[in-house]
């Protein structure tokens, strides 16, 4: 009997790298000329996995978003893991925005991945196990085809492939 091969599809974010990126972004806005004297700031709540951006106006908020994205890319944090919520006006002229860090694959997204894998009609089995999707099959080539297919799909969430077993 042939041994099954498998891998897991996950969506993980290194929170320490997110913390480092937020700290670098905070330092940059303290040094930038266009932010001198402003009360703009980043706040990262590690337990809730939320970054709060506070700026004096929408123009500064958009600049802060771009700075944050650049720092995340340098730290290898996938931008698809960041979900920018709606901008809110706060006291005075201040603007506030939350950035939610998406960790794990939701049930709806896991079902979408399994459905997409089934459309290939490859001889593999895909199963949802909590917030991961396990794909197993007899041939390594089939699994590699699935990985290439999923990388080619444009999902609105970040994917990683781990625990590749022969």
N, C-alpha and C positions, 0 to 999 in steps of 0.2 A: 504494500500500500504506500502510495507516494505521500510525502510529508507536505503539509500546507505551509505556504509562505504568507506573511501578513505585514501590514503597516498600519499606523494610526494617523488619522487626519485630525489635527488639533488647531486651536487658535489661542496662542499664548503670547503674553507680553512680559518682558523682564521689567518689573516695577522699579528695580534699582536704576536701570537705564533711563526710565521715565523720570525718576527723581533727579538724576544727573542732568538730563536735558532741561528740565524746568529750572534747576539752579543756574545752568549756563544762560538760559533765556533771561532770567531775572538779572543776572550780572550785566548782560548786554543792554537791557533797557535802562539800567542805572548809568551806563557809560555813554549812551547815544545822546547826541545833541538835541534831537527832536523830542526826547523824553525828559529833558532837564526841567526840574521843578514840577513835574506832573506826579500825580498820586497813582500811577499805573503799577499794577503788581500781578504776580502769578501766585496762586496758592494750590498746593497739591495735597489732597487727602488720600493717603495710601489705603486706608481701610475701605473707603467708599469707592475708590478708584475714579476720582473726579479731580480735574484741574479747573480752578476758577480763575478767569481772566477779568481784571478790573481795570478800566481805562477811563480817561476824562472825556473822550468822545469816540465816535465810531471809527474815525480815521486812525486814531492810535490803536484801537482794538484790532482793526484789520492788520496793522503793522505787527502787533503782538502775535496774531495768529500765524503770520508768515515766519516770524522769528522762531516761534515754537515748532512749526513744521520743519524748518531747516535744522534745528537742534535735534529733533527726533530722528530725522534721516541720518544725520551724522552718527547717532547712537544706535543705528540699526533697529529702531522701533518702527514697525510698519504703520504707515499713515492710515491704512484702512482700519486700524484698531482704534482710531480716534473718531468720536462722533461729536461734532460741534452742535450744541443745542442752540435754541433761538436766543438772540441778544435781548437783554432786558435793560430798561432804564431804571436807575436806582436814584437815591437822593441827589438833588442838585442836577448837574449835567453828566454825572458818572454813568458808565455803561458796564454791564456785567454779562459774562457769558460762561457757561459751564461746558467743559469738554469731558465727555464720558469715555473711559477706557474700556473697550469691549474685550473681555477675557472669556474664553470658552465659546463653544458653538451652541447657539440656541436650538431648541427642538425643531423649529420651522426651517432653519438653515441646514440642520443635519438631514432633515427629510428631503430638502432640495438637493443636497449632495448625493444622497442615496438614489434619488430619482434620476439625476444626471448620469450616475454610474450605470444604472440599468439601461439607459438609452443606448449605451455602447454595445450591449449584448455580448460583453466579454464573459468568460467563464470565471467570474469572481463573485464573492458574496460580500455585501456591505451591510454592516449592522451598527445601530446606534447604541452606544454604551455611555450613558450620562451625557457629558458635553464633548465626547469624542466620537469619531466614526472609525470603526475598524474594518479594513478591507482585507480579505484573505482569498487565496486561490492556489491552484496547484503549480502554475507556471510563473516564474519570476518576470518573464516578458509581459505577461498580462498585467501584473502589478505596475511595472514601469510604464506601460501604456496608460493606465489609469492615472498615475502621478502626472504624466505629461498632459493628459487631457484636463485634469483639474487645475494645473498651473495655467493652462491656456484659457480657462474660463475666467470671466471677469466678475467675480463675486464682490459684493460690497463689504466684505469682511476679510480679515487676514487669515491665511492658511499656512500651516507648517506640516511636514510629513516626518513622523518619528517612529521609533521602535520597529524598524525594518528588520524582519526576521526571515531567515531561510529555513 
